[in-house]
Amino acid sequence: MADPKGFLTTGREVAKTRPVSERVKDYNEVYVPGSLLPIISKQAGRCMDCGIPFCHNGCPLGNLIPEWNDYAYRDDWQAASERLHATNNFPEFTGRLCPAPCEAACVLGINQPAVTIKNVEVTIIDKAWESGDVTPQPPERLSGKTVAVIGSGPAGLAAAQQLTRAGHTVAVYERADRVGGLLRYGIPEFKMEKRHINRRIEQMRAEGTKFRTGVEIGRDIDAAKLRRRYDAVVVAAGATTARDLPVPGRELKGIHQAMEYLPLANKVQEGDYVTAPISAEGKHVVVIGGGDTGADCVGTAHRQGAASVTQLEIMPRPTDERPAHQPWPTFPMTYKVTSAHEEGGERVYAVSTTHFEGDEDGNVQFLHLVEVEFKDGKFERKPGSERRIPAQLVTLAMGFTGTDRENGLVEQFGLELDERGNIARDADFATNVDGVFVAGDAGRGQSLIVWAIAEGRSAARGVDRYLSGSSALPAPIRPTDRALTV
């Protein structure tokens, strides 16, 4: 193990963030550059190298966490990078964006603060890039088989890289103008600078993966024709159908889905716009939805100069400590303060929107809400608790309900859906259509980045077996596997 007494002598210390007054003026990542390196070896030394490392159960990728913690503690960064990449194609993504179910499952977390697994992970990969240890890994020989991957989010990229390295000729189709899916246009720059995506794409290009941007399968290319063109197809189109809020006044101007609002802010950082076409500047902003996407809207609104920011959540405020009914090693629903919440704004829990109120020009001006409580499996309004709050820009961040059905992809392929509206698949991630596989949120439903990468890796094995008869590629999860929760 790393340091036999590390967890006894060293307390948990996490990455330092830049002052709020500084970081809300730009879109750079919120963390102080280089702040982890002086402390991270000791933090890695807190890992106990448990007989049964439950962090493996918390992480669907099966990351070899005790092993690369040991290498990081000993400053053997090259070996740490090799162990990290053995299970994860893109640790710089997960190290910045994953909510770390591995830390929730850390054995040390039973009675102490868990090991800072995410911080160790991101330090290892950042050092690997800096030292030139991350290099292209082109295949030794080509199989002569071709694969189309639809979608360039984490699932699609992981599947494409695995299949390319297995020797297949892979083309990734992305309907947006740049590669990355939600990593590119859903995640704000202050959470992950897009240079991290760009250099991975360059690595993948050097390995042989081809990218086709601005092409939407179902609209620009008929899905059935695409299937005939390639030996296999992986659908990794995500679950992009956003949940709406059908209340009176929804048609007013100034009410947008989060994924209408966030990409425009990212396009400003890409240089496409000087200012975002939908901006919070000088406006009273209301974000409906208390999850990570809602927090992304909050942080973006702060940087655009909102007059006020209010985030609404229909559920009651979570507890600060792990609830008794969510025991270790499950992922607990506790009160979380993200970097965006540190920057200001108000969070209101246990409320529901009743309707919107606009001005004479059809612009939203107020949001009417009511307090609710959850009883007998449904939300009940509290009489006399109605009130209105100013709202000149409203973003809906209430999650997603399934893959896009409007572009024709599902129908043109003839894909069957499961009872939850996701694309159905078998144990090899294969759909009902011969040669068509599905990975990521399109088959699992809205989930975490680690699950998306794990799905991409597992689906790649299914495709490789279909094309080659056997496969040496890893498959960390099955389609039916679920997160370690109560």
ABEGO torsion letter per residue (X at the ends): XBBAAAAAABBBBBBBBBBAAAAAABABBABBBGAAAAAAAAAAAABAGBABBAAAAABAAGBBAAAAAAAAAAGBAAAAAAAAAAABABAAAAAAABAGAAAAABAAAAABBBBBAAAAAAAAAAAAAAAGABBBBBBABBAGBBBBBBEABAAAAAAAAAAAAAGBBBBBBBABABBGEAAAAABBAAABBAAAAAAAAAAAAAAGBBBBBGBBBGAABBAAAAAAABABBBBBAEBABBBBBBBBGAABBGBBBAAAAAAAAAAAAAGABABBABBABGBBBBBBEABAAAAAAAAAAAAAGBABBBBBBABBBBBABBBAABBOABBBBBBBBBAAAAAEEBBBBGBBBABBBBBAAGBBABBBBBBBBBBGGBBBBBBGABBBBBBABBBBBAEBAEBBAAAGAAAAAGBBBBAAGBBBBBAAGBBABBGBBBBEAAAAEBBBAAAAAAAAAAAAAAAAAAAAGBBABBBABBAABBBBBX
